[in-house]
């Protein structure tokens, strides 16, 4: 496998780790609230997980079939997904952000 395919695979595995964390958080939220919106988030995270599992499997099984010209695009796609998942995890786990306090004047 080429270096770019290895990078894509590693980033996809990292994406799966973030998605597992999101699924755990969403499952806990659902158990507490029974909100249907949370079920939708779980389905969304599950579909992204399926996408990454298929991508990694495809990289290892069908590596000779991929053109080297396609590999940089795969890397960019997986890094873009990684950035989006990091943002989603951040707003899910830490929605209030950094709170600053004003000094008394």
Backbone bond lengths (Angstrom), bond angles and torsions (degrees), N, CA, C in turn:
res aa  C-N    CA-C-N  psi(-1)  N-CA   C-N-CA  omega(-1)  CA-C   N-CA-C  phi
1 X - - - 1.461 - - 1.519 109.14 -
2 X 1.306 114.39 147.69 1.457 118.47 179.44 1.521 110.58 -81.32
3 X 1.305 115.07 165.79 1.458 121.06 -179.04 1.528 111.16 -60.05
4 X 1.342 118.09 -41.68 1.459 120.81 -178.68 1.530 111.77 -65.71
5 X 1.317 117.09 -35.19 1.460 119.71 177.55 1.528 109.55 -70.07
6 X 1.333 116.89 -36.76 1.467 120.16 175.48 1.521 110.64 -62.44
7 X 1.333 116.89 -43.13 1.470 120.98 179.07 1.521 109.72 -62.35
8 X 1.326 117.37 -45.03 1.468 120.51 178.38 1.526 111.19 -59.57
9 X 1.319 116.57 -41.35 1.460 120.38 179.96 1.524 111.32 -65.95
10 X 1.318 116.94 -42.25 1.463 120.59 -179.47 1.526 110.70 -65.12
11 X 1.325 116.87 -43.52 1.464 120.38 179.29 1.524 110.18 -66.41
12 X 1.318 117.75 -36.87 1.470 120.75 176.68 1.524 111.38 -63.70
13 X 1.314 117.23 -39.90 1.469 120.62 177.64 1.531 109.50 -66.27
14 X 1.336 117.32 -39.12 1.466 120.24 176.12 1.530 110.08 -63.11
15 X 1.332 116.73 -40.35 1.462 120.59 176.37 1.525 110.74 -59.71
16 X 1.327 116.77 -40.54 1.460 120.10 178.98 1.530 110.89 -64.66
17 X 1.318 117.26 -36.49 1.459 120.17 176.97 1.521 111.63 -63.25
18 X 1.333 116.43 -43.96 1.463 120.44 177.52 1.520 110.23 -64.32
19 X 1.318 117.37 -41.00 1.458 120.61 179.71 1.525 112.05 -65.26
20 X 1.313 117.52 -36.12 1.466 120.03 175.85 1.520 109.43 -63.45
21 X 1.340 116.43 -43.63 1.471 119.86 177.86 1.522 110.62 -60.67
22 X 1.332 117.26 -43.98 1.464 120.74 178.43 1.528 111.36 -62.67
23 X 1.317 117.08 -42.73 1.462 119.94 179.50 1.524 111.41 -62.48
24 X 1.314 117.56 -39.00 1.468 121.00 177.98 1.528 110.05 -64.62
25 X 1.329 116.59 -45.54 1.464 120.27 179.73 1.528 109.93 -63.23
26 X 1.333 117.13 -45.44 1.463 120.26 -179.60 1.522 111.42 -63.85
27 X 1.334 117.47 -38.56 1.465 120.32 178.31 1.529 110.29 -63.67
28 X 1.325 117.19 -40.68 1.471 120.14 177.33 1.523 111.35 -64.55
29 X 1.317 116.57 -41.47 1.468 120.22 178.25 1.526 109.87 -63.53
30 X 1.329 116.34 -42.97 1.461 119.62 -179.75 1.534 111.30 -63.42
31 X 1.318 116.51 -41.26 1.467 119.62 178.81 1.518 112.16 -61.52
32 X 1.325 117.09 -31.50 1.464 120.68 -179.25 1.521 112.65 -84.52
33 X 1.336 117.11 -35.63 1.469 119.96 -170.56 1.519 114.91 -112.14
34 X 1.318 118.04 -24.51 1.471 123.18 -173.37 1.533 111.99 57.64
35 X 1.324 116.79 30.43 1.467 122.19 -179.50 1.527 110.16 -77.42
36 X 1.328 116.32 130.66 1.464 120.06 -179.20 1.527 111.71 -69.17
37 X 1.324 117.67 -26.71 1.463 120.70 176.86 1.530 110.30 -59.50
38 X 1.316 116.00 -37.25 1.464 120.49 179.76 1.525 110.69 -66.28
39 X 1.319 116.96 -34.47 1.466 120.26 176.23 1.529 109.18 -62.61
40 X 1.324 116.74 -41.66 1.462 120.61 176.93 1.518 111.81 -61.14
41 X 1.323 117.23 -40.74 1.465 120.85 177.09 1.524 110.77 -64.50
42 X 1.319 117.07 -37.26 1.458 120.50 178.44 1.536 111.09 -67.45
43 X 1.314 116.87 -39.70 1.477 120.40 177.06 1.522 109.63 -64.58
44 X 1.337 116.87 -43.87 1.464 121.62 178.67 1.526 110.44 -59.61
45 X 1.330 117.28 -48.28 1.464 121.24 179.29 1.528 110.43 -63.92
46 X 1.317 116.76 -37.38 1.462 120.45 177.84 1.518 112.84 -64.41
47 X 1.321 116.93 -39.55 1.464 120.09 178.26 1.535 111.52 -68.29
48 X 1.334 116.00 -38.33 1.468 118.72 175.42 1.530 110.67 -65.60
49 X 1.337 116.46 -36.17 1.461 120.08 176.65 1.526 110.02 -62.98
50 X 1.318 116.69 -45.07 1.464 121.05 177.57 1.522 110.86 -58.99
51 X 1.313 117.28 -42.85 1.470 122.17 177.84 1.526 110.72 -57.70
52 X 1.323 117.05 -45.60 1.462 120.18 -178.07 1.521 112.46 -71.36
53 X 1.328 117.37 -36.61 1.466 120.17 176.93 1.532 109.73 -63.48
54 X 1.314 116.88 -45.04 1.468 120.43 179.16 1.523 110.69 -64.63
55 X 1.335 116.90 -39.63 1.467 120.35 179.93 1.527 110.86 -62.49
56 X 1.318 117.25 -48.58 1.472 120.06 -179.00 1.522 110.31 -64.31
57 X 1.320 116.28 -44.28 1.470 119.92 177.71 1.532 110.12 -58.92
58 X 1.322 116.11 -44.98 1.462 120.34 179.57 1.518 112.85 -62.77
59 X 1.329 117.05 -38.21 1.461 120.09 178.94 1.521 111.10 -62.44
60 X 1.337 116.63 -41.09 1.456 119.07 -177.17 1.523 112.75 -79.17
61 X 1.315 117.62 -35.91 1.462 120.48 -175.38 1.530 111.86 -84.87
62 X 1.331 116.02 -38.95 1.470 119.35 -173.98 1.524 113.11 -111.10
63 X 1.317 118.16 25.35 1.462 121.80 -177.06 1.527 113.43 -52.27
64 X 1.323 119.91 -42.49 1.474 118.63 -178.68 1.533 113.59 -67.14
65 X 1.309 117.50 -18.63 1.456 120.31 -177.08 1.532 113.20 -83.81
66 X 1.336 117.42 -17.93 1.464 120.71 -177.92 1.516 110.24 -80.35
67 X 1.312 115.67 133.92 1.453 121.33 175.57 1.525 109.16 -75.40
68 X 1.321 117.08 140.64 1.464 120.86 179.11 1.523 112.12 -62.44
69 X 1.325 117.36 -24.62 1.461 120.90 178.81 1.530 111.99 -70.58
70 X 1.321 117.51 -22.97 1.466 121.13 179.03 1.521 113.54 -81.61
71 X 1.299 117.67 -24.84 1.458 121.46 -171.22 1.525 114.51 -59.87
72 X 1.336 120.83 -40.36 1.469 118.56 177.41 1.533 112.40 -60.90
73 X 1.315 117.43 -34.02 1.469 120.63 178.68 1.526 110.79 -67.49
74 X 1.330 117.19 -39.24 1.453 120.79 177.27 1.531 110.79 -61.56
75 X 1.340 115.81 -42.14 1.468 120.13 179.22 1.530 109.94 -61.29
76 X 1.323 117.03 -46.30 1.468 120.83 -179.36 1.522 110.71 -63.42
77 X 1.319 117.76 -41.85 1.468 121.58 179.20 1.525 110.15 -60.47
78 X 1.321 117.33 -45.80 1.464 119.89 -177.45 1.522 112.02 -70.87
79 X 1.342 117.84 -35.11 1.460 119.36 175.66 1.529 111.44 -68.74
80 X 1.327 117.32 -36.74 1.468 120.15 176.63 1.529 110.17 -64.32
81 X 1.314 116.62 -42.26 1.466 120.12 177.06 1.530 110.17 -63.75
82 X 1.325 117.03 -40.57 1.466 121.49 178.15 1.527 111.00 -59.51
83 X 1.328 116.84 -45.27 1.469 120.68 179.25 1.531 110.82 -62.91
84 X 1.322 116.52 -42.76 1.462 120.21 178.09 1.517 112.34 -63.90
85 X 1.322 116.98 -39.96 1.463 120.36 179.66 1.528 111.69 -69.45
86 X 1.321 116.97 -36.10 1.468 120.11 176.04 1.531 109.29 -62.51
87 X 1.330 116.96 -43.70 1.470 120.43 178.75 1.529 110.34 -63.45
88 X 1.323 117.43 -42.60 1.459 121.13 179.31 1.529 111.10 -64.56
89 X 1.318 116.90 -42.07 1.464 120.23 177.80 1.522 110.76 -63.87
90 X 1.323 116.68 -39.59 1.466 120.78 -179.81 1.513 111.22 -62.49
91 X 1.326 117.95 -47.95 1.464 119.68 -177.99 1.528 111.95 -74.66
92 X 1.324 117.42 -20.22 1.459 120.59 177.39 1.527 111.10 -78.55
93 X 1.314 116.29 -44.53 1.457 121.08 -174.38 1.524 111.82 -87.97
94 X 1.324 117.16 -32.00 1.466 121.46 -174.26 1.517 109.43 -132.93
95 X 1.348 117.65 64.01 1.474 120.44 -171.29 1.517 114.67 -67.50
96 X 1.331 118.12 -25.78 1.459 118.36 -176.39 1.514 113.31 -80.66
97 X 1.329 117.27 -12.68 1.450 120.42 179.13 1.517 111.71 71.40
98 X 1.293 115.36 -159.92 1.461 120.90 179.98 1.510 107.86 -87.73
99 X 1.312 114.35 120.71 1.465 119.20 178.38 1.529 109.05 -92.78
100 X 1.298 114.05 130.94 1.456 118.12 176.69 1.520 108.07 -110.93
101 X 1.278 114.71 146.59 1.460 119.32 178.10 1.513 108.44 -108.41
102 X 1.304 114.58 141.92 1.462 119.66 177.97 1.514 109.10 -86.71
103 X 1.293 113.99 140.21 1.462 118.50 175.91 1.520 108.51 -74.73
104 X 1.309 115.85 141.38 1.465 119.95 179.29 1.513 109.40 -65.76
105 X 1.329 116.12 133.54 1.462 118.41 -178.52 1.488 112.16 -102.53
